Every structure is written in structure tokens, then in C-alpha cells.
Amino acid sequence: MTMAADVPVPGWKGRSDGPGADRLRWHHMVRTAAGRDEPWDAAFVGFRSDEGVRRNQGRPGAAGGPGALRAALASLALPAPLRALDAGDIAVTCGDLEAGQRRLGEAVGPLVDEGRPVVVLGGGHEAAYGSYLGLARSRAVRAGARLGVLNLDAHFDLRDDPTPSSGTPFLQMARDEERGGRLLDYRVLGISRPSNTERLFRTAGRLGVRYLEDTDCGLLGLDRVEVFVAAFLGGCDLVHLSIDLDVLPAAAAPGVSAPAAYGVPMEIVERVCATVAASGKLAVCDVAELNPELDIDGRTARAGARLIHRVLTGAVAVPRRG
């Protein structure tokens, strides 16, 4: 079983409008792991996995997500210079998801210690547990910083299954925190009631999970969403923001394992991302469930890239953590 960390990634390619700091695009400002000793403002790690989706009886293909997200992000214009490090991909092969999650944690932890935001490019939502493993081993969390996990998702992903999958990452986190004598501060925005069994709602209640349903997250519910996010940010020191692209309506994100019949509008999701970025507390953001094989006109990849762009351009504008 081969698990690869820092797999070389193809050079970022995109439109070029000529020299000058006022003509920058993402592909101009990203370098690979060979340049990681130079200063950087944000980092990317890819997680090439759809093993968790397969185990969760979903539609495989999310292993192609990291490449599609990079391609969609590459030509987006930068408002100011932003140095980004691409630390390569963790590739899950031979079905060994658990080893892949551990390797992802080993890659994420040292990057978090640098005090700048890390974006994990999924991959299935099983990436979230690997991101958490990296946060759990970071200096800030080991020193007692309060970790908050905000999941933008149609699903709780609290399944009590015999083996880890894309449906289990947040229950895995909760159990790890319980073993350390802590309660996971886990909140979800965008829950689809028809897509979650009563057992999952009971599990969420037992764990003290706070959530907003998708029907409460429309434009008319913006005040409610802002209160929800403000309360979350007020209770933590570090944020793990997890974006499952199936939180968006199917028209905006068709290329996912489970497209949303209702979903949360892009305007709301982007507003939440901007608020978290501006808090100065963002440590890790994972973007999950993009399946390029199911995408239409690159819509889902473009939506994910725009959210990453919004998160990072907002986060690097605030003072460095630590």
C-alpha cells in the first residue's frame, strides 16, 4: 500500500496579462514544496481520495478534485500579492483511507504551526478528519487553544459506521475529543432534513451539535446566519472551516456525490466564508466532494475556487496568528 506525501504537482497554469503587480493571478504566486523555505502567506495540500465516498455508498470520482480546484483557481485575479505554497498531494491508494488521513494530518500540522491558513483540497469529505488530526497535533491546540469546527454541509457526517468513510469524520473528531476529556465544538450550517436520518439528529443532539437547516439559510435568513456564525466565532480561538460543496444548490454545484435539491445560496455561503476569514481565527479550511467526472461546465470547480479565493484573500488581510 503506497501513501504519497508531497507528491509533485503540475505547475499552475492560467491566463497572463503581462508583468506588473496589478495583473496578478493565482498561478503567478504559487510555488511547490521545493520552495517551502521561502516566506508564504497561505498553503495548499491536496487529498486525492474517494475511498471514503465509496465506503459511504456514494459516487466515486472525488480523487480528481484537487487537480480540478487548482485549475479553476489558477486564473482568478489577485487584488494584491499573496504568496502561496503548494505542499503537494496525499494520495490514497489500495483502499487504505486510514493511513491517508494520518499522512494528511502529518502534512497539515507543521503548516498550521506557521500561523497562516491552510487549505486542504479534497477529495471526499473524509479529508476533514485528516485535517483535524493535523490541528490536534499543532502547537496552539496542544497549548490549550479552543478549537471550533464549522461545517458548511447538507449532512451531519456523524455516521456510526464500522469503518471510517466520508460520512463519519465529525463523529471521529468528537470521539477523539472525548478521549481527551473535551467536548467538540461542532456546528453545521445547511443541514437538509430529508438527507439526515432521525438517528443522525439524535447523535447530533447527544453531542451538543448546533446547526441551521438549509431552509433557514436563505437570503431572508441572513440575520439568523450571521448570529449563528458570530456565536460560533465568539466561542473558539482557532477555526476549522469545512466546506462540503453539496451544501450549494445543485444548479451551482452539480459535480458532487449527492447534489442538493434545495441547498444554501452561494451568496450566503460566501458571506459565511468571508466572516470566518476576517475573524483572524482560521487555521484550516477543507473543500470537499468535488467530483470532476460529474461536473457540468466546471461549475462546481469554479464555485469551490471562488470560495477558496474569498477565504484566503480575506484571511491574509488580517494579522498573522501567533
C-alpha positions as CSV (number, residue, x, y, z in Angstrom):
1,M,0.0,0.0,0.0
2,T,1.6,3.2,-1.1
3,M,0.8,6.5,0.5
4,A,2.4,9.6,-1.0
5,A,3.1,12.9,0.7
6,D,4.4,15.9,-1.1
7,V,3.6,14.3,-4.5
8,P,4.9,16.8,-7.1
9,V,2.0,18.8,-8.6
10,P,1.9,20.1,-12.2
11,G,2.8,23.8,-12.5
12,W,-0.2,26.1,-12.0
13,K,-1.2,27.4,-15.4
14,G,-3.5,30.2,-16.4
15,R,-4.1,33.4,-18.2
16,S,-1.4,36.0,-18.2
17,D,-2.0,39.7,-18.9
18,G,1.7,40.8,-18.8
19,P,4.0,41.9,-16.0
20,G,3.1,44.1,-13.1
21,A,1.7,43.7,-9.5
22,D,-1.7,44.9,-10.8
23,R,-2.0,42.0,-13.2
24,L,-1.5,39.1,-10.8
25,R,-3.4,35.9,-10.9
26,W,-3.1,32.9,-8.6
27,H,-0.8,30.9,-10.9
28,H,1.8,33.7,-10.7
29,M,2.0,33.4,-6.9
30,V,2.0,29.7,-6.1
31,R,5.2,27.6,-5.8
32,T,5.6,23.9,-4.9
33,A,7.1,22.3,-1.9
34,A,10.7,22.8,-3.3
35,G,10.3,26.5,-2.2
36,R,8.8,26.0,1.2
37,D,11.8,27.6,3.0
38,E,10.8,31.0,1.5
39,P,8.1,33.2,3.2
40,W,4.5,32.3,2.4
41,D,1.0,33.6,3.3
42,A,-1.1,30.5,2.7
43,A,-0.7,26.9,1.9
44,F,-2.4,24.2,-0.1
45,V,-2.4,20.4,0.5
46,G,-4.3,18.1,-1.9
47,F,-6.1,14.9,-0.7
48,R,-6.6,12.6,-3.6
49,S,-9.2,10.3,-2.2
50,D,-12.6,9.0,-2.9
51,E,-12.3,5.8,-0.8
52,G,-14.5,7.4,1.9
53,V,-17.2,8.2,-0.7
54,R,-17.0,4.6,-2.0
55,R,-17.4,3.2,1.6
56,N,-20.3,5.6,2.1
57,Q,-22.1,4.2,-0.9
58,G,-21.7,7.5,-2.9
59,R,-20.5,8.2,-6.4
60,P,-16.7,7.9,-6.7
61,G,-14.6,10.4,-8.5
62,A,-13.6,13.0,-5.9
63,A,-10.0,11.9,-6.1
64,G,-9.8,14.2,-9.1
65,G,-10.9,17.2,-7.0
66,P,-7.5,18.6,-6.1
67,G,-6.4,19.0,-9.7
68,A,-9.7,20.5,-10.8
69,L,-9.7,23.0,-7.9
70,R,-6.2,24.1,-8.8
71,A,-7.1,24.5,-12.5
72,A,-10.2,26.6,-11.6
73,L,-8.3,28.8,-9.1
74,A,-5.2,29.3,-11.3
75,S,-6.5,32.2,-13.4
76,L,-8.5,34.0,-10.8
77,A,-7.2,37.6,-10.3
78,L,-5.5,38.5,-7.1
79,P,-6.2,42.0,-5.6
80,A,-2.7,42.1,-4.0
81,P,0.4,39.9,-3.9
82,L,-0.3,36.7,-1.9
83,R,2.5,34.1,-1.7
84,A,1.1,30.6,-1.6
85,L,2.8,27.3,-1.0
86,D,1.5,24.1,-2.7
87,A,2.7,21.3,-0.5
88,G,1.6,18.6,-2.9
89,D,-0.9,15.8,-2.6
90,I,-1.6,13.0,-0.3
91,A,-2.8,10.1,-2.4
92,V,-4.9,7.3,-1.0
93,T,-4.2,4.0,-2.8
94,C,-5.1,0.4,-2.3
95,G,-8.1,1.5,-0.2
96,D,-6.0,2.5,2.8
97,L,-8.0,5.5,3.9
98,E,-6.9,5.5,7.5
99,A,-3.2,5.7,6.6
100,G,-4.1,8.5,4.2
101,Q,-5.8,10.5,6.9
102,R,-2.8,10.1,9.2
103,R,-0.5,11.3,6.4
104,L,-2.7,14.3,5.8
105,G,-2.5,15.2,9.4
106,E,1.2,14.9,9.4
107,A,1.3,17.3,6.4
108,V,-1.2,19.8,7.9
109,G,0.2,20.1,11.4
110,P,3.5,21.7,10.7
111,L,1.9,24.1,8.2
112,V,-0.7,25.2,10.8
113,D,2.2,25.9,13.2
114,E,3.4,28.6,10.8
115,G,0.4,30.7,11.7
116,R,-1.1,31.1,8.3
117,P,-4.2,29.5,6.8
118,V,-4.0,26.0,5.2
119,V,-6.5,24.9,2.5
120,V,-7.0,21.2,2.0
121,L,-8.2,20.4,-1.5
122,G,-10.4,17.3,-1.4
123,G,-11.1,14.6,-2.2
124,G,-14.1,13.2,-0.3
125,H,-15.2,14.7,3.0
126,E,-13.1,12.1,4.7
127,A,-10.4,14.8,4.3
128,A,-11.9,16.6,7.2
129,Y,-10.7,14.1,9.8
130,G,-7.2,14.2,8.3
131,S,-7.3,18.0,8.7
132,Y,-8.4,17.6,12.3
133,L,-5.5,15.2,13.0
134,G,-3.2,18.0,11.9
135,L,-4.9,20.6,14.0
136,A,-4.9,18.3,17.0
137,R,-1.1,18.0,16.9
138,S,-0.5,21.7,16.3
139,R,1.3,23.7,19.0
140,A,-1.7,26.0,19.5
141,V,-4.2,23.2,20.2
142,R,-1.8,21.3,22.4
143,A,-1.2,24.5,24.4
144,G,-5.0,24.8,25.1
145,A,-6.4,26.9,22.3
146,R,-10.1,26.3,21.9
147,L,-10.8,24.6,18.5
148,G,-14.1,25.2,16.8
149,V,-15.3,23.2,13.8
150,L,-17.8,24.8,11.4
151,N,-19.1,22.6,8.6
152,L,-21.0,24.0,5.7
153,D,-22.8,20.9,4.6
154,A,-26.2,19.3,3.8
155,H,-25.2,16.4,6.1
156,F,-24.0,16.0,9.7
157,D,-21.5,13.3,8.7
158,L,-21.9,11.7,12.1
159,R,-22.5,8.2,11.0
160,D,-21.6,5.4,13.4
161,D,-20.2,3.0,10.9
162,P,-17.8,0.1,11.5
163,T,-15.1,1.7,9.2
164,P,-14.3,5.4,8.6
165,S,-15.9,7.0,5.5
166,S,-16.9,10.3,4.1
167,G,-19.9,10.1,6.4
168,T,-18.0,9.6,9.7
169,P,-15.3,12.4,10.1
170,F,-17.1,14.6,12.6
171,L,-18.0,11.6,14.9
172,Q,-14.4,10.5,14.7
173,M,-13.4,14.0,15.8
174,A,-15.9,14.0,18.6
175,R,-14.7,10.7,19.9
176,D,-11.1,11.8,19.8
177,E,-12.0,14.9,21.8
178,E,-14.0,12.8,24.3
179,R,-10.9,10.7,24.9
180,G,-9.0,13.8,25.7
181,G,-11.7,14.9,28.2
182,R,-13.1,17.7,25.9
183,L,-16.4,18.3,24.0
184,L,-16.0,19.0,20.3
185,D,-17.4,22.4,19.4
186,Y,-19.0,21.3,16.2
187,R,-21.6,23.4,14.3
188,V,-23.2,22.8,10.9
189,L,-24.8,25.3,8.5
190,G,-27.0,24.0,5.8
191,I,-28.5,20.7,7.1
192,S,-31.0,19.1,4.8
193,R,-33.6,17.4,7.0
194,P,-34.6,14.9,4.3
195,S,-31.0,13.9,3.8
196,N,-30.3,13.0,7.5
197,T,-32.0,10.2,9.4
198,E,-33.6,10.7,12.8
199,R,-30.7,8.6,14.3
200,L,-28.3,11.3,13.0
201,F,-30.3,14.1,14.5
202,R,-30.3,12.2,17.8
203,T,-26.5,11.7,17.6
204,A,-26.1,15.4,16.9
205,G,-28.3,16.2,20.0
206,R,-26.3,13.9,22.2
207,L,-23.1,15.6,21.1
208,G,-24.4,19.1,21.6
209,V,-24.1,20.0,17.9
210,R,-25.7,23.3,16.9
211,Y,-27.0,23.6,13.4
212,L,-29.1,25.6,11.0
213,E,-31.2,23.8,8.4
214,D,-30.9,24.8,4.7
215,T,-34.5,26.2,4.9
216,D,-33.2,28.7,7.5
217,C,-30.2,29.8,5.4
218,G,-31.8,31.7,2.5
219,L,-31.3,35.4,1.8
220,L,-34.2,36.2,4.1
221,G,-32.5,34.3,6.9
222,L,-29.2,36.3,6.6
223,D,-29.6,37.8,10.1
224,R,-30.1,34.4,11.6
225,V,-27.0,33.0,9.8
226,E,-24.9,36.0,11.0
227,V,-25.9,35.5,14.6
228,F,-25.1,31.8,14.3
229,V,-21.7,32.4,12.9
230,A,-20.9,35.2,15.4
231,A,-21.8,33.0,18.3
232,F,-19.5,30.2,16.9
233,L,-16.6,32.6,16.4
234,G,-17.0,34.0,19.9
235,G,-16.5,30.6,21.5
236,C,-13.3,29.5,19.9
237,D,-9.7,30.6,19.3
238,L,-8.9,28.5,16.2
239,V,-11.3,27.6,13.4
240,H,-11.5,24.5,11.2
241,L,-13.8,25.5,8.4
242,S,-15.0,22.5,6.4
243,I,-16.9,23.2,3.1
244,D,-18.7,20.3,1.5
245,L,-19.7,21.6,-1.9
246,D,-23.0,19.7,-1.7
247,V,-24.2,22.5,0.6
248,L,-24.8,24.6,-2.5
249,P,-27.9,24.1,-4.7
250,A,-27.4,21.5,-7.5
251,A,-27.5,24.2,-10.2
252,A,-24.4,25.8,-8.6
253,A,-22.7,22.5,-7.7
254,P,-23.8,19.6,-9.8
255,G,-20.4,17.8,-9.6
256,V,-20.8,16.2,-6.2
257,S,-21.7,12.8,-4.9
258,A,-25.1,14.0,-3.6
259,P,-26.4,17.2,-5.4
260,A,-28.7,19.3,-3.2
261,A,-32.3,19.6,-4.2
262,Y,-32.6,22.8,-2.0
263,G,-29.2,23.9,-0.8
264,V,-27.8,27.2,0.6
265,P,-27.3,30.1,-1.9
266,M,-23.8,30.9,-2.9
267,E,-24.4,34.5,-1.6
268,I,-24.8,33.1,1.9
269,V,-22.0,30.5,1.8
270,E,-19.6,33.2,0.5
271,R,-20.7,35.6,3.2
272,V,-20.0,33.0,5.9
273,C,-16.6,32.3,4.4
274,A,-15.7,36.0,4.4
275,T,-16.8,36.4,8.0
276,V,-14.7,33.5,9.2
277,A,-11.7,34.7,7.2
278,A,-12.0,38.2,8.7
279,S,-12.0,36.8,12.2
280,G,-8.3,36.1,12.1
281,K,-9.0,32.7,13.6
282,L,-9.0,30.5,10.5
283,A,-6.4,27.7,10.8
284,V,-7.6,25.1,8.2
285,C,-10.2,25.1,5.5
286,D,-11.0,22.0,3.6
287,V,-13.0,22.0,0.4
288,A,-14.6,18.6,-0.2
289,E,-16.7,16.4,-2.5
290,L,-15.8,18.0,-5.9
291,N,-16.2,15.2,-8.4
292,P,-14.9,16.4,-11.8
293,E,-16.4,13.4,-13.6
294,L,-19.9,14.6,-12.7
295,D,-19.3,18.3,-13.1
296,I,-21.1,20.4,-15.8
297,D,-19.1,23.2,-17.5
298,G,-16.8,23.2,-14.5
299,R,-19.5,24.9,-12.3
300,T,-18.7,23.0,-9.1
301,A,-14.9,23.5,-9.5
302,R,-15.5,27.3,-10.2
303,A,-17.7,27.6,-7.1
304,G,-15.1,25.8,-5.0
305,A,-12.3,28.0,-6.4
306,R,-14.3,31.2,-5.7
307,L,-14.8,30.2,-2.1
308,I,-11.1,29.4,-1.6
309,H,-10.3,32.7,-3.2
310,R,-12.7,34.5,-0.8
311,V,-11.3,32.7,2.2
312,L,-7.6,33.2,1.5
313,T,-7.8,36.8,0.3
314,G,-9.8,37.7,3.4
315,A,-7.7,35.7,5.8
316,V,-4.3,37.0,4.8
317,A,-5.5,40.6,5.2
318,V,-5.7,40.1,9.0
319,P,-2.7,39.9,11.4
320,R,-0.8,36.7,11.5
321,R,-1.8,34.2,14.2
322,G,0.7,33.7,16.9
